[in-house]
Amino acid sequence: MLDIGHSGDALDLLVALMPCVAGYAEIGLGLLQHPATRLDDNPYASWIRNYGDEGYLQGVSTALALLETVWQQRGSEARITELSEIFTTATRLEAQFWQMGLNAAAETRA
């Protein structure tokens, strides 16, 4: 993320941020709506409420609209491959971040 922020432009940075921005919304809303999720005495209740909240979801919509606007201003077919690589790398790193937590939880239970 820092490399993209230093070496890329606004479009690069927005593309790199989207897996985190959208991923948190997807996970937060998914947990908030899941029937097995218990918020009482849950140490992550505020996180779940925050990222599943309509306000955060509206922020995601705003971020997507900004990405679309910046794409219209700075994007081109020539940049698709580069931007796809940025998005793929950011998505992989985000997935690895979440996997670390899952691995730690599995080790704690073992």
MOPAC internal coordinates of N, CA, C and O (Angstrom, degrees):
PM7 1SCF
backbone

  N    0.0000 0     0.00 0     0.00 0    0    0    0
  C    1.4376 1     0.00 0     0.00 0    1    0    0
  C    1.5211 1   110.32 1     0.00 0    2    1    0
  O    1.2310 1   120.50 1   134.69 1    3    2    1
  N    1.3221 1   116.64 1   -45.31 1    3    2    1
  C    1.4646 1   119.77 1   179.50 1    5    3    2
  C    1.5188 1   111.26 1   -63.12 1    6    5    3
  O    1.2310 1   120.67 1   139.09 1    7    6    5
  N    1.3298 1   116.32 1   -40.91 1    7    6    5
  C    1.4662 1   119.56 1   178.53 1    9    7    6
  C    1.5261 1   111.04 1   -60.01 1   10    9    7
  O    1.2310 1   120.91 1   135.46 1   11   10    9
  N    1.3117 1   115.86 1   -44.54 1   11   10    9
  C    1.4693 1   120.04 1   179.93 1   13   11   10
  C    1.5232 1   109.94 1   -64.70 1   14   13   11
  O    1.2310 1   120.54 1   138.32 1   15   14   13
  N    1.3201 1   116.57 1   -41.68 1   15   14   13
  C    1.4597 1   120.39 1   179.43 1   17   15   14
  C    1.5128 1   113.06 1   -62.65 1   18   17   15
  O    1.2310 1   120.68 1   144.42 1   19   18   17
  N    1.3391 1   116.30 1   -35.58 1   19   18   17
  C    1.4657 1   120.21 1  -179.08 1   21   19   18
  C    1.5235 1   112.83 1   -83.47 1   22   21   19
  O    1.2310 1   120.54 1   144.38 1   23   22   21
  N    1.3220 1   116.58 1   -35.62 1   23   22   21
  C    1.4646 1   118.95 1  -172.45 1   25   23   22
  C    1.5258 1   114.17 1  -102.09 1   26   25   23
  O    1.2310 1   120.10 1   160.30 1   27   26   25
  N    1.3310 1   117.42 1   -19.70 1   27   26   25
  C    1.4554 1   119.80 1  -175.94 1   29   27   26
  C    1.5138 1   112.61 1  -102.36 1   30   29   27
  O    1.2310 1   121.83 1     8.40 1   31   30   29
  N    1.3136 1   114.09 1  -171.60 1   31   30   29
  C    1.4609 1   119.92 1   177.46 1   33   31   30
  C    1.5303 1   109.22 1  -107.38 1   34   33   31
  O    1.2310 1   120.73 1     8.24 1   35   34   33
  N    1.3206 1   116.22 1  -171.76 1   35   34   33
  C    1.4663 1   121.11 1  -177.49 1   37   35   34
  C    1.5271 1   111.62 1   -60.82 1   38   37   35
  O    1.2310 1   120.14 1   143.41 1   39   38   37
  N    1.3183 1   117.34 1   -36.59 1   39   38   37
  C    1.4587 1   120.52 1   179.50 1   41   39   38
  C    1.5210 1   110.70 1   -65.25 1   42   41   39
  O    1.2310 1   120.40 1   134.80 1   43   42   41
  N    1.3236 1   116.84 1   -45.20 1   43   42   41
  C    1.4623 1   120.48 1   177.59 1   45   43   42
  C    1.5261 1   110.73 1   -57.16 1   46   45   43
  O    1.2310 1   120.71 1   133.92 1   47   46   45
  N    1.3186 1   116.26 1   -46.08 1   47   46   45
  C    1.4599 1   120.98 1  -176.94 1   49   47   46
  C    1.5313 1   111.27 1   -65.60 1   50   49   47
  O    1.2310 1   119.94 1   136.96 1   51   50   49
  N    1.3055 1   117.73 1   -43.04 1   51   50   49
  C    1.4648 1   120.13 1   177.97 1   53   51   50
  C    1.5224 1   111.62 1   -62.65 1   54   53   51
  O    1.2310 1   120.34 1   138.29 1   55   54   53
  N    1.3163 1   116.96 1   -41.71 1   55   54   53
  C    1.4680 1   120.62 1   178.26 1   57   55   54
  C    1.5266 1   109.97 1   -62.84 1   58   57   55
  O    1.2310 1   120.22 1   139.79 1   59   58   57
  N    1.3292 1   117.19 1   -40.21 1   59   58   57
  C    1.4638 1   121.13 1   179.92 1   61   59   58
  C    1.5290 1   112.18 1   -68.60 1   62   61   59
  O    1.2310 1   120.00 1   149.51 1   63   62   61
  N    1.3153 1   117.60 1   -30.49 1   63   62   61
  C    1.4669 1   121.45 1  -178.89 1   65   63   62
  C    1.5281 1   113.42 1   -79.82 1   66   65   63
  O    1.2310 1   119.85 1   154.09 1   67   66   65
  N    1.3120 1   117.90 1   -25.91 1   67   66   65
  C    1.4626 1   120.55 1  -171.37 1   69   67   66
  C    1.5236 1   114.93 1   -60.19 1   70   69   67
  O    1.2310 1   117.90 1   142.41 1   71   70   69
  N    1.3322 1   121.61 1   -37.59 1   71   70   69
  C    1.4657 1   118.20 1   177.55 1   73   71   70
  C    1.5304 1   112.71 1   -59.87 1   74   73   71
  O    1.2310 1   120.28 1   143.54 1   75   74   73
  N    1.3137 1   117.08 1   -36.46 1   75   74   73
  C    1.4613 1   120.80 1   177.80 1   77   75   74
  C    1.5243 1   110.38 1   -71.79 1   78   77   75
  O    1.2310 1   120.54 1   128.84 1   79   78   77
  N    1.3050 1   116.57 1   -51.16 1   79   78   77
  C    1.4658 1   121.51 1  -177.21 1   81   79   78
  C    1.5308 1   110.53 1   -58.15 1   82   81   79
  O    1.2310 1   120.43 1   127.88 1   83   82   81
  N    1.3039 1   116.78 1   -52.12 1   83   82   81
  C    1.4621 1   120.75 1  -177.82 1   85   83   82
  C    1.5257 1   111.65 1   -74.01 1   86   85   83
  O    1.2310 1   120.32 1   144.06 1   87   86   85
  N    1.3187 1   116.99 1   -35.94 1   87   86   85
  C    1.4632 1   120.81 1  -179.77 1   89   87   86
  C    1.5169 1   112.52 1   -63.27 1   90   89   87
  O    1.2310 1   120.31 1   136.41 1   91   90   89
  N    1.3250 1   117.02 1   -43.59 1   91   90   89
  C    1.4616 1   120.08 1   178.34 1   93   91   90
  C    1.5242 1   110.27 1   -61.51 1   94   93   91
  O    1.2310 1   120.04 1   139.66 1   95   94   93
  N    1.3176 1   117.52 1   -40.34 1   95   94   93
  C    1.4648 1   120.50 1   178.35 1   97   95   94
  C    1.5242 1   110.57 1   -64.03 1   98   97   95
  O    1.2310 1   120.72 1   135.67 1   99   98   97
  N    1.3036 1   116.23 1   -44.33 1   99   98   97
  C    1.4643 1   120.61 1  -179.07 1  101   99   98
  C    1.5263 1   110.66 1   -61.87 1  102  101   99
  O    1.2310 1   120.46 1   134.20 1  103  102  101
  N    1.3113 1   116.73 1   -45.80 1  103  102  101
  C    1.4648 1   120.74 1  -178.87 1  105  103  102
  C    1.5268 1   110.75 1   -70.69 1  106  105  103
  O    1.2310 1   120.42 1   133.28 1  107  106  105
  N    1.3253 1   116.80 1   -46.72 1  107  106  105
  C    1.4635 1   119.91 1  -179.53 1  109  107  106
  C    1.5140 1   112.33 1   -60.01 1  110  109  107
  O    1.2310 1   120.18 1   131.75 1  111  110  109
  N    1.3160 1   117.27 1   -48.25 1  111  110  109
  C    1.4592 1   121.06 1   179.79 1  113  111  110
  C    1.5290 1   110.79 1   -66.09 1  114  113  111
  O    1.2310 1   120.80 1   139.41 1  115  114  113
  N    1.3341 1   116.07 1   -40.59 1  115  114  113
  C    1.4624 1   119.66 1   178.42 1  117  115  114
  C    1.5180 1   112.19 1   -60.24 1  118  117  115
  O    1.2310 1   120.66 1   136.10 1  119  118  117
  N    1.3307 1   116.34 1   -43.90 1  119  118  117
  C    1.4643 1   119.79 1   178.00 1  121  119  118
  C    1.5228 1   111.52 1   -68.06 1  122  121  119
  O    1.2310 1   120.45 1   138.75 1  123  122  121
  N    1.3151 1   116.75 1   -41.25 1  123  122  121
  C    1.4637 1   120.63 1  -178.92 1  125  123  122
  C    1.5285 1   111.11 1   -61.96 1  126  125  123
  O    1.2310 1   120.29 1   143.15 1  127  126  125
  N    1.3170 1   117.04 1   -36.85 1  127  126  125
  C    1.4628 1   121.21 1  -177.11 1  129  127  126
  C    1.5256 1   113.58 1   -90.36 1  130  129  127
  O    1.2310 1   119.90 1   168.97 1  131  130  129
  N    1.3223 1   117.79 1   -11.03 1  131  130  129
  C    1.4645 1   120.56 1  -176.84 1  133  131  130
  C    1.5255 1   109.92 1   -72.21 1  134  133  131
  O    1.2310 1   119.93 1   -49.07 1  135  134  133
  N    1.3302 1   117.74 1   130.93 1  135  134  133
  C    1.4652 1   119.73 1  -176.61 1  137  135  134
  C    1.5317 1   114.01 1   -63.42 1  138  137  135
  O    1.2310 1   119.81 1   156.72 1  139  138  137
  N    1.3167 1   117.96 1   -23.28 1  139  138  137
  C    1.4681 1   120.02 1  -179.16 1  141  139  138
  C    1.5290 1   112.94 1   -83.81 1  142  141  139
  O    1.2310 1   119.93 1   169.16 1  143  142  141
  N    1.3248 1   117.74 1   -10.84 1  143  142  141
  C    1.4664 1   120.53 1  -178.47 1  145  143  142
  C    1.5192 1   109.83 1   -72.77 1  146  145  143
  O    1.2310 1   121.20 1   -55.41 1  147  146  145
  N    1.3233 1   115.31 1   124.59 1  147  146  145
  C    1.4608 1   122.72 1   176.24 1  149  147  146
  C    1.5155 1   107.80 1  -111.47 1  150  149  147
  O    1.2310 1   120.22 1   -57.72 1  151  150  149
  N    1.3169 1   117.18 1   122.28 1  151  150  149
  C    1.4601 1   120.87 1  -178.14 1  153  151  150
  C    1.5262 1   112.75 1   -91.66 1  154  153  151
  O    1.2310 1   120.01 1   154.32 1  155  154  153
  N    1.3302 1   117.59 1   -25.68 1  155  154  153
  C    1.4614 1   120.29 1   177.92 1  157  155  154
  C    1.5218 1   109.52 1   -64.39 1  158  157  155
  O    1.2310 1   120.88 1   -51.07 1  159  158  157
  N    1.3160 1   115.92 1   128.93 1  159  158  157
  C    1.4696 1   122.82 1   179.77 1  161  159  158
  C    1.5267 1   113.14 1    59.15 1  162  161  159
  O    1.2310 1   120.08 1  -157.96 1  163  162  161
  N    1.3051 1   117.45 1    22.04 1  163  162  161
  C    1.4617 1   121.98 1   177.70 1  165  163  162
  C    1.5293 1   107.60 1   -93.56 1  166  165  163
  O    1.2310 1   119.92 1   -59.45 1  167  166  165
  N    1.3457 1   117.75 1   120.55 1  167  166  165
  C    1.4667 1   118.80 1  -178.46 1  169  167  166
  C    1.5301 1   113.27 1   -64.04 1  170  169  167
  O    1.2310 1   120.25 1   164.57 1  171  170  169
  N    1.3184 1   117.12 1   -15.43 1  171  170  169
  C    1.4616 1   121.22 1  -179.22 1  173  171  170
  C    1.5278 1   112.47 1  -105.01 1  174  173  171
  O    1.2310 1   120.25 1  -169.24 1  175  174  173
  N    1.3229 1   117.13 1    10.76 1  175  174  173
  C    1.4670 1   120.88 1  -176.05 1  177  175  174
  C    1.5252 1   112.15 1   -57.64 1  178  177  175
  O    1.2310 1   120.15 1   136.33 1  179  178  177
  N    1.3230 1   117.32 1   -43.67 1  179  178  177
  C    1.4704 1   118.51 1  -178.43 1  181  179  178
  C    1.5240 1   110.79 1   -66.95 1  182  181  179
  O    1.2310 1   120.01 1   143.62 1  183  182  181
  N    1.3291 1   117.59 1   -36.38 1  183  182  181
  C    1.4673 1   121.30 1   177.08 1  185  183  182
  C    1.5277 1   109.57 1   -63.07 1  186  185  183
  O    1.2310 1   120.79 1   132.28 1  187  186  185
  N    1.3273 1   116.09 1   -47.72 1  187  186  185
  C    1.4648 1   120.77 1  -179.00 1  189  187  186
  C    1.5242 1   110.42 1   -61.13 1  190  189  187
  O    1.2310 1   120.85 1   134.31 1  191  190  189
  N    1.3241 1   115.97 1   -45.69 1  191  190  189
  C    1.4689 1   119.54 1   179.70 1  193  191  190
  C    1.5326 1   110.99 1   -63.86 1  194  193  191
  O    1.2310 1   120.52 1   138.65 1  195  194  193
  N    1.3147 1   116.60 1   -41.35 1  195  194  193
  C    1.4654 1   120.31 1  -178.12 1  197  195  194
  C    1.5264 1   111.78 1   -63.13 1  198  197  195
  O    1.2310 1   120.46 1   129.18 1  199  198  197
  N    1.3266 1   116.73 1   -50.82 1  199  198  197
  C    1.4623 1   119.60 1  -174.47 1  201  199  198
  C    1.5291 1   113.60 1   -84.53 1  202  201  199
  O    1.2310 1   119.98 1   170.29 1  203  202  201
  N    1.3249 1   117.64 1    -9.71 1  203  202  201
  C    1.4583 1   120.92 1   173.03 1  205  203  202
  C    1.5162 1   112.34 1  -100.01 1  206  205  203
  O    1.2310 1   120.97 1   179.66 1  207  206  205
  N    1.3200 1   115.76 1    -0.34 1  207  206  205
  C    1.4605 1   122.73 1  -176.14 1  209  207  206
  C    1.5290 1   111.72 1   -74.23 1  210  209  207
  O    1.2310 1   121.43 1   -32.37 1  211  210  209
  N    1.3118 1   114.88 1   147.63 1  211  210  209
  C    1.4688 1   120.81 1   178.73 1  213  211  210
  C    1.5278 1   111.78 1   -58.18 1  214  213  211
  O    1.2310 1   120.36 1   144.90 1  215  214  213
  N    1.3280 1   116.91 1   -35.10 1  215  214  213
  C    1.4638 1   120.52 1   178.78 1  217  215  214
  C    1.5186 1   112.05 1   -62.96 1  218  217  215
  O    1.2310 1   120.51 1   136.98 1  219  218  217
  N    1.3451 1   116.63 1   -43.02 1  219  218  217
  C    1.4622 1   119.26 1   177.72 1  221  219  218
  C    1.5258 1   110.28 1   -67.36 1  222  221  219
  O    1.2310 1   120.88 1   138.60 1  223  222  221
  N    1.3256 1   115.92 1   -41.40 1  223  222  221
  C    1.4664 1   119.35 1   179.25 1  225  223  222
  C    1.5257 1   110.94 1   -61.37 1  226  225  223
  O    1.2310 1   120.42 1   143.61 1  227  226  225
  N    1.3227 1   116.81 1   -36.39 1  227  226  225
  C    1.4647 1   120.27 1   175.47 1  229  227  226
  C    1.5249 1   109.99 1   -65.48 1  230  229  227
  O    1.2310 1   120.63 1   142.49 1  231  230  229
  N    1.3297 1   116.40 1   -37.51 1  231  230  229
  C    1.4636 1   120.32 1   176.21 1  233  231  230
  C    1.5187 1   112.03 1   -61.73 1  234  233  231
  O    1.2310 1   120.69 1   142.00 1  235  234  233
  N    1.3242 1   116.29 1   -38.00 1  235  234  233
  C    1.4664 1   120.50 1   176.39 1  237  235  234
  C    1.5227 1   109.87 1   -63.48 1  238  237  235
  O    1.2310 1   120.38 1   136.09 1  239  238  237
  N    1.3143 1   116.87 1   -43.91 1  239  238  237
  C    1.4723 1   120.36 1   177.58 1  241  239  238
  C    1.5234 1   111.09 1   -60.80 1  242  241  239
  O    1.2310 1   120.70 1   140.13 1  243  242  241
  N    1.3223 1   116.27 1   -39.87 1  243  242  241
  C    1.4621 1   120.83 1   177.92 1  245  243  242
  C    1.5243 1   110.57 1   -64.71 1  246  245  243
  O    1.2310 1   120.56 1   137.82 1  247  246  245
  N    1.3350 1   116.53 1   -42.18 1  247  246  245
  C    1.4665 1   120.61 1   178.72 1  249  247  246
  C    1.5272 1   110.87 1   -63.27 1  250  249  247
  O    1.2310 1   120.35 1   138.92 1  251  250  249
  N    1.3221 1   116.94 1   -41.08 1  251  250  249
  C    1.4686 1   120.28 1   177.67 1  253  251  250
  C    1.5259 1   111.17 1   -64.65 1  254  253  251
  O    1.2310 1   120.42 1   140.39 1  255  254  253
  N    1.3230 1   116.79 1   -39.61 1  255  254  253
  C    1.4678 1   120.32 1   177.74 1  257  255  254
  C    1.5240 1   110.67 1   -65.01 1  258  257  255
  O    1.2310 1   120.50 1   140.54 1  259  258  257
  N    1.3263 1   116.64 1   -39.46 1  259  258  257
  C    1.4634 1   120.48 1   177.08 1  261  259  258
  C    1.5244 1   110.33 1   -64.06 1  262  261  259
  O    1.2310 1   120.50 1   136.60 1  263  262  261
  N    1.3262 1   116.65 1   -43.40 1  263  262  261
  C    1.4611 1   120.36 1   177.00 1  265  263  262
  C    1.5267 1   110.28 1   -58.08 1  266  265  263
  O    1.2310 1   120.30 1   135.64 1  267  266  265
  N    1.3079 1   117.03 1   -44.36 1  267  266  265
  C    1.4686 1   120.80 1   178.87 1  269  267  266
  C    1.5289 1   111.15 1   -61.74 1  270  269  267
  O    1.2310 1   120.40 1   137.60 1  271  270  269
  N    1.3277 1   116.84 1   -42.40 1  271  270  269
  C    1.4663 1   121.10 1   179.31 1  273  271  270
  C    1.5224 1   111.13 1   -63.33 1  274  273  271
  O    1.2310 1   120.75 1   133.55 1  275  274  273
  N    1.3260 1   116.17 1   -46.45 1  275  274  273
  C    1.4708 1   120.03 1  -179.39 1  277  275  274
  C    1.5270 1   109.80 1   -66.90 1  278  277  275
  O    1.2310 1   119.84 1   143.89 1  279  278  277
  N    1.3300 1   117.91 1   -36.11 1  279  278  277
  C    1.4660 1   120.44 1   175.28 1  281  279  278
  C    1.5284 1   110.08 1   -59.67 1  282  281  279
  O    1.2310 1   120.33 1   135.72 1  283  282  281
  N    1.3165 1   116.97 1   -44.28 1  283  282  281
  C    1.4650 1   120.42 1   179.45 1  285  283  282
  C    1.5320 1   111.23 1   -61.98 1  286  285  283
  O    1.2310 1   120.25 1   147.31 1  287  286  285
  N    1.3212 1   117.13 1   -32.69 1  287  286  285
  C    1.4604 1   121.50 1  -178.23 1  289  287  286
  C    1.5269 1   112.88 1   -83.48 1  290  289  287
  O    1.2310 1   120.24 1   141.35 1  291  290  289
  N    1.3298 1   117.15 1   -38.65 1  291  290  289
  C    1.4639 1   120.58 1  -170.43 1  293  291  290
  C    1.5215 1   115.05 1  -122.35 1  294  293  291
  O    1.2310 1   120.41 1   168.71 1  295  294  293
  N    1.3081 1   116.82 1   -11.29 1  295  294  293
  C    1.4527 1   120.01 1  -174.99 1  297  295  294
  C    1.5140 1   112.73 1   -79.68 1  298  297  295
  O    1.2310 1   121.62 1   -18.29 1  299  298  297
  N    1.3077 1   114.51 1   161.71 1  299  298  297
  C    1.4608 1   121.16 1   175.37 1  301  299  298
  C    1.5203 1   107.93 1  -162.63 1  302  301  299
  O    1.2310 1   121.09 1   -20.13 1  303  302  301
  N    1.3037 1   115.51 1   159.87 1  303  302  301
  C    1.4651 1   120.15 1   177.96 1  305  303  302
  C    1.5259 1   111.14 1   -57.74 1  306  305  303
  O    1.2310 1   120.56 1   148.52 1  307  306  305
  N    1.3197 1   116.54 1   -31.48 1  307  306  305
  C    1.4655 1   120.77 1  -179.17 1  309  307  306
  C    1.5273 1   112.01 1   -65.55 1  310  309  307
  O    1.2310 1   119.87 1   159.02 1  311  310  309
  N    1.3252 1   117.86 1   -20.98 1  311  310  309
  C    1.4633 1   121.54 1  -177.15 1  313  311  310
  C    1.5243 1   113.57 1   -95.50 1  314  313  311
  O    1.2310 1   119.98 1   174.71 1  315  314  313
  N    1.3246 1   117.65 1    -5.29 1  315  314  313
  C    1.4667 1   120.82 1  -175.07 1  317  315  314
  C    1.5236 1   111.86 1   -56.54 1  318  317  315
  O    1.2310 1   119.54 1   132.69 1  319  318  317
  N    1.3151 1   118.48 1   -47.31 1  319  318  317
  C    1.4627 1   121.06 1  -178.14 1  321  319  318
  C    1.5192 1   110.85 1   -61.99 1  322  321  319
  O    1.2310 1   120.26 1   132.70 1  323  322  321
  N    1.3164 1   117.11 1   -47.30 1  323  322  321
  C    1.4636 1   121.77 1   179.83 1  325  323  322
  C    1.5331 1   111.24 1   -61.19 1  326  325  323
  O    1.2310 1   120.33 1   134.01 1  327  326  325
  N    1.3128 1   116.98 1   -45.99 1  327  326  325
  C    1.4647 1   120.79 1  -179.57 1  329  327  326
  C    1.5225 1   111.29 1   -67.42 1  330  329  327
  O    1.2310 1   120.19 1   144.32 1  331  330  329
  N    1.3168 1   117.24 1   -35.68 1  331  330  329
  C    1.4665 1   121.01 1   176.24 1  333  331  330
  C    1.5194 1   110.94 1   -63.15 1  334  333  331
  O    1.2310 1   120.54 1   139.80 1  335  334  333
  N    1.3223 1   116.57 1   -40.20 1  335  334  333
  C    1.4645 1   120.67 1   177.66 1  337  335  334
  C    1.5260 1   110.97 1   -65.37 1  338  337  335
  O    1.2310 1   120.21 1   138.93 1  339  338  337
  N    1.3205 1   117.19 1   -41.07 1  339  338  337
  C    1.4664 1   121.00 1   177.36 1  341  339  338
  C    1.5262 1   109.76 1   -61.20 1  342  341  339
  O    1.2310 1   120.32 1   132.59 1  343  342  341
  N    1.3228 1   117.00 1   -47.41 1  343  342  341
  C    1.4592 1   121.16 1  -178.95 1  345  343  342
  C    1.5253 1   110.95 1   -63.71 1  346  345  343
  O    1.2310 1   120.31 1   136.47 1  347  346  345
  N    1.3242 1   117.01 1   -43.53 1  347  346  345
  C    1.4607 1   121.09 1  -179.74 1  349  347  346
  C    1.5224 1   111.05 1   -62.89 1  350  349  347
  O    1.2310 1   120.17 1   135.41 1  351  350  349
  N    1.3174 1   117.28 1   -44.59 1  351  350  349
  C    1.4630 1   121.06 1   178.93 1  353  351  350
  C    1.5236 1   110.82 1   -63.18 1  354  353  351
  O    1.2310 1   120.20 1   134.49 1  355  354  353
  N    1.3206 1   117.23 1   -45.51 1  355  354  353
  C    1.4646 1   120.82 1   179.72 1  357  355  354
  C    1.5284 1   110.87 1   -63.17 1  358  357  355
  O    1.2310 1   120.16 1   140.99 1  359  358  357
  N    1.3216 1   117.29 1   -39.01 1  359  358  357
  C    1.4625 1   121.24 1   178.32 1  361  359  358
  C    1.5224 1   110.63 1   -65.40 1  362  361  359
  O    1.2310 1   120.44 1   136.69 1  363  362  361
  N    1.3269 1   116.76 1   -43.31 1  363  362  361
  C    1.4648 1   120.71 1   178.48 1  365  363  362
  C    1.5242 1   110.79 1   -61.25 1  366  365  363
  O    1.2310 1   120.24 1   135.15 1  367  366  365
  N    1.3355 1   117.14 1   -44.85 1  367  366  365
  C    1.4631 1   120.87 1   179.22 1  369  367  366
  C    1.5281 1   111.34 1   -63.98 1  370  369  367
  O    1.2310 1   120.20 1   140.57 1  371  370  369
  N    1.3031 1   117.22 1   -39.43 1  371  370  369
  C    1.4702 1   121.19 1   178.13 1  373  371  370
  C    1.5247 1   110.10 1   -64.69 1  374  373  371
  O    1.2310 1   120.08 1   136.73 1  375  374  373
  N    1.3179 1   117.45 1   -43.27 1  375  374  373
  C    1.4654 1   121.04 1   178.40 1  377  375  374
  C    1.5263 1   110.85 1   -63.39 1  378  377  375
  O    1.2310 1   120.17 1   140.23 1  379  378  377
  N    1.3229 1   117.28 1   -39.77 1  379  378  377
  C    1.4653 1   120.58 1   177.66 1  381  379  378
  C    1.5263 1   111.21 1   -64.48 1  382  381  379
  O    1.2310 1   120.22 1   142.70 1  383  382  381
  N    1.3304 1   117.19 1   -37.30 1  383  382  381
  C    1.4569 1   121.56 1   176.59 1  385  383  382
  C    1.5296 1   110.13 1   -58.94 1  386  385  383
  O    1.2310 1   120.38 1   130.43 1  387  386  385
  N    1.3231 1   116.89 1   -49.57 1  387  386  385
  C    1.4603 1   120.66 1   179.95 1  389  387  386
  C    1.5273 1   110.87 1   -65.90 1  390  389  387
  O    1.2310 1   120.03 1   143.52 1  391  390  389
  N    1.3156 1   117.54 1   -36.48 1  391  390  389
  C    1.4600 1   120.69 1  -179.54 1  393  391  390
  C    1.5259 1   111.26 1   -64.52 1  394  393  391
  O    1.2310 1   120.00 1   145.13 1  395  394  393
  N    1.3360 1   117.60 1   -34.87 1  395  394  393
  C    1.4698 1   120.30 1   176.89 1  397  395  394
  C    1.5262 1   110.45 1   -58.41 1  398  397  395
  O    1.2310 1   120.24 1   137.25 1  399  398  397
  N    1.3179 1   117.14 1   -42.75 1  399  398  397
  C    1.4614 1   120.54 1   178.37 1  401  399  398
  C    1.5180 1   112.19 1   -65.17 1  402  401  399
  O    1.2310 1   120.66 1   138.08 1  403  402  401
  N    1.3217 1   116.34 1   -41.92 1  403  402  401
  C    1.4595 1   119.81 1   177.85 1  405  403  402
  C    1.5228 1   111.27 1   -64.23 1  406  405  403
  O    1.2310 1   120.56 1   139.21 1  407  406  405
  N    1.3317 1   116.54 1   -40.79 1  407  406  405
  C    1.4619 1   120.26 1   178.45 1  409  407  406
  C    1.5207 1   111.28 1   -63.83 1  410  409  407
  O    1.2310 1   120.36 1   137.31 1  411  410  409
  N    1.3295 1   116.92 1   -42.69 1  411  410  409
  C    1.4659 1   120.82 1   179.59 1  413  411  410
  C    1.5258 1   110.51 1   -63.47 1  414  413  411
  O    1.2310 1   120.28 1   139.53 1  415  414  413
  N    1.3251 1   117.07 1   -40.47 1  415  414  413
  C    1.4667 1   120.59 1   178.73 1  417  415  414
  C    1.5229 1   110.58 1   -64.91 1  418  417  415
  O    1.2310 1   120.36 1   139.83 1  419  418  417
  N    1.3300 1   116.92 1   -40.17 1  419  418  417
  C    1.4637 1   120.75 1   179.15 1  421  419  418
  C    1.5236 1   110.76 1   -65.47 1  422  421  419
  O    1.2310 1   120.15 1   140.62 1  423  422  421
  N    1.3257 1   117.33 1   -39.38 1  423  422  421
  C    1.4652 1   121.08 1   178.56 1  425  423  422
  C    1.5234 1   111.10 1   -66.52 1  426  425  423
  O    1.2310 1   120.20 1   143.01 1  427  426  425
  N    1.3118 1   117.23 1   -36.99 1  427  426  425
  C    1.4627 1   121.65 1   179.26 1  429  427  426
  C    1.5207 1   110.73 1   -65.05 1  430  429  427
  O    1.2310 1   120.56 1   141.21 1  431  430  429
  N    1.3315 1   116.53 1   -38.79 1  431  430  429
  C    1.4703 1   120.60 1  -179.92 1  433  431  430
  C    1.5172 1   112.07 1   -74.30 1  434  433  431
  O    1.2310 1   120.18 1   155.38 1  435  434  433
  N    1.3228 1   117.25 1   -24.62 1  435  434  433
  C    1.4780 1   120.70 1  -175.11 1  437  435  434
  C    1.5085 1   112.34 1   -76.06 1  438  437  435
  O    1.2310 1   120.10 1   180.00 1  439  438  437

